[in-house]
């Protein structure tokens, strides 16, 4: 028998008609048209047909409905005209607001968080991803039982000899959700431990880890595919990639490195998802270098940059972690706009302008990545026995052998190594 919170795996049907509404409070750093286009793109990413996009000026939020009665009537008219069965609010709605808006609009209403959770639920491909999405979805639904569930007023019989008022169905449902969330967290902890073991194995190798981060649809997966020859899903689609992918690559002066492609971030990323996906994004937290891929052709590129930095901060990524920005999608710029971007990138040592699609600037980016990973390397003189082939191979694999000569029974190496690799070589020799 299914429990109440398993009633619906999907909030709405693929192919449904939707109206997108942006409550515009003014003074925001984002362009309202670009914001509406992004939310419409999120809806289209799961097969919804967006029939209208409406921005309404929000002077003072209403506790009951967020927007005013006149604005509700305006949206309701659009819903009727477009024969829409869903209204997506690009804002966070309380359960009460959601219920009241559904009554006023005579259509199903979801907010930005619900929409993003739906996308993640459809796209998660691995067992871990599905666990994380279910945990986030249950966390979100736990506070919305009053709106969502239809059997909440029933009571179960009390326990003990005196009976009592019993346990209402809503209380039982909340308990079921809490129990299921506890089980999911235990399973995710096991996944996290397994991932930690894999990471420890790589660190003993040790290979540097480079994590591609950025706003959704910035071109991370396209860049990842170009650098690795992989075939990660890369489409002009929001949240095309959810599950992290790791591949081995070679860099100038570095025999092996690990490149990680991660889920794209988005403005107002639900806190439930940030928490649930923390295990997946541990690759970002522990990376040796972050490459922040930006869609430099997007009108809100600066606001997107701020959103990514905010999520990185929430994940606990230290500001001291080396990073630089790859200004992607040069191929979408022309004339003065393109020349200005290239000129500005050339002035800075923490930026490279590229096109992941055409390959422009990518070779120079790899050179910068290698130099960032090796800039803290120091030069060491190391003496090995001439028969120590394993030691010689280790130095060639993990450092840059500048010079090598034989002195009697000893082989002498001039090697450039990071401090961490120097310490590991010392541990090897013990």
GIHU-V994428 format. One record per residue. N is the residue number from 1. D_CENTER is the distance of its C-alpha to the mean C-alpha in Angstrom with 2 decimals. Layout:
n=[N:N]
d_center=[D_CENTER:D_CENTER]
This chain:
n=[1:2:3:4:5:6:7:8:9:10:11:12:13:14:15:16:17:18:19:20:21:22:23:24:25:26:27:28:29:30:31:32:33:34:35:36:37:38:39:40:41:42:43:44:45:46:47:48:49:50:51:52:53:54:55:56:57:58:59:60:61:62:63:64:65:66:67:68:69:70:71:72:73:74:75:76:77:78:79:80:81:82:83:84:85:86:87:88:89:90:91:92:93:94:95:96:97:98:99:100:101:102:103:104:105:106:107:108:109:110:111:112:113:114:115:116:117:118:119:120:121:122:123:124:125:126:127:128:129:130:131:132:133:134:135:136:137:138:139:140:141:142:143:144:145:146:147:148:149:150:151:152:153:154:155:156:157:158:159:160:161:162:163:164:165:166:167:168:169:170:171:172:173:174:175:176:177:178:179:180:181:182:183:184:185:186:187:188:189:190:191:192:193:194:195:196:197:198:199:200:201:202:203:204:205:206:207:208:209:210:211:212:213:214:215:216:217:218:219:220:221:222:223:224:225:226:227:228:229:230:231:232:233:234:235:236:237:238:239:240:241:242:243:244:245:246:247:248:249:250:251:252:253:254:255:256:257:258:259:260:261:262:263:264:265:266:267:268:269:270:271:272:273:274:275:276:277:278:279:280:281:282:283:284:285:286:287:288:289:290:291:292:293:294:295:296:297:298:299:300:301:302:303:304:305:306:307:308:309:310:311:312:313:314:315:316:317:318:319:320:321:322:323:324:325:326:327:328:329:330:331:332:333:334:335:336:337:338:339:340:341:342:343:344:345:346:347:348:349:350:351:352:353:354:355:356:357:358:359:360:361:362:363:364:365:366:367:368:369:370:371:372:373:374:375:376:377:378:379:380:381:382:383:384:385:386:387:388:389:390:391:392:393:394:395:396:397:398:399:400:401:402:403:404:405:406:407:408:409:410:411:412:413:414:415:416:417:418:419:420:421:422:423:424:425:426:427:428:429:430]
d_center=[34.89:31.43:30.34:29.68:25.93:25.83:27.69:25.06:22.12:21.42:21.77:23.31:24.74:23.40:25.68:26.34:27.22:25.17:25.82:23.06:24.16:22.97:24.83:25.28:26.30:27.10:26.54:22.77:21.25:19.94:22.22:22.95:23.37:20.03:18.37:20.43:19.58:15.80:16.45:18.93:16.50:14.19:17.48:18.71:15.67:17.24:20.77:21.99:24.65:24.28:27.92:27.79:25.68:27.33:26.80:29.00:29.96:29.28:31.84:31.81:29.56:31.74:31.22:32.21:30.55:28.45:30.34:34.10:36.45:37.28:33.66:33.32:36.41:35.07:31.89:34.04:36.28:33.43:32.25:35.83:36.35:33.24:33.84:30.24:29.39:26.05:25.14:21.56:21.50:18.86:19.33:19.25:22.39:24.39:25.89:29.24:28.08:26.42:29.68:31.91:30.09:30.35:34.05:34.56:32.75:33.96:30.56:27.48:25.04:21.35:19.13:15.67:14.21:16.25:15.21:11.42:12.45:14.82:12.49:10.36:13.85:15.19:12.66:12.15:14.60:15.21:17.11:14.54:11.86:14.73:15.74:12.51:12.53:16.25:16.08:13.84:16.16:19.23:18.32:18.00:21.18:23.20:24.14:24.95:27.61:30.30:28.94:27.65:30.21:33.76:35.70:35.13:38.69:40.24:41.45:42.01:45.18:45.35:45.98:49.14:52.70:52.31:49.48:48.08:45.76:43.40:39.63:38.19:35.81:33.03:33.49:33.52:30.33:28.59:29.97:28.73:25.17:25.45:26.89:24.27:21.43:23.40:23.70:20.01:19.31:22.07:20.73:17.26:19.22:21.08:18.05:16.87:20.48:20.60:17.52:19.24:22.40:20.85:19.48:22.97:24.54:22.61:23.50:27.08:27.05:25.63:23.24:20.93:17.17:15.38:11.58:10.27:7.62:7.74:7.73:7.41:10.77:11.58:12.95:10.96:12.16:15.55:15.90:14.96:17.61:20.10:19.91:20.11:21.93:19.46:18.90:15.21:14.82:14.70:15.89:16.16:13.99:10.99:8.26:10.69:8.61:7.08:9.02:9.10:12.31:14.75:17.91:20.91:22.01:25.07:25.30:28.48:30.22:27.62:28.47:25.16:21.57:18.33:15.55:12.04:9.63:5.99:3.37:3.83:4.10:7.47:10.67:11.79:8.66:10.92:11.96:12.51:8.96:8.14:11.34:11.08:8.00:9.61:11.60:9.13:7.61:11.33:11.55:9.97:12.35:15.24:14.88:18.09:16.65:13.52:13.72:12.05:12.38:13.60:15.23:18.49:20.32:18.41:20.60:17.93:16.55:17.61:16.08:12.68:13.22:14.12:11.08:8.84:11.68:11.84:8.49:9.53:12.84:11.89:10.52:13.90:13.35:16.89:17.94:20.34:17.83:19.00:16.85:17.71:16.57:16.99:18.18:17.58:19.47:22.89:24.33:23.73:25.80:29.57:32.52:32.30:28.59:27.85:30.51:29.26:25.71:27.27:29.77:27.35:25.14:28.42:29.38:26.43:25.82:22.08:21.33:21.97:22.25:21.43:21.19:19.07:21.03:24.49:23.93:25.41:24.76:22.72:25.64:25.97:22.30:22.93:25.98:24.12:21.53:24.58:26.44:23.68:23.54:27.35:28.39:29.01:31.10:34.78:37.83:39.60:42.86:42.72:45.80:45.63:48.39:49.11:48.41:44.94:43.06:39.97:39.74:40.22:37.51:35.09:35.84:35.38:32.05:30.48:32.33:34.20:37.87:39.86:43.32:45.05:48.72:51.03:53.40:55.86:54.13:50.81:47.98:46.54:43.06:41.73:37.96:35.03:32.53:29.80:31.05:28.86:30.30:33.75:33.48:32.40:35.29:37.58:36.43:37.12:40.60:41.46]
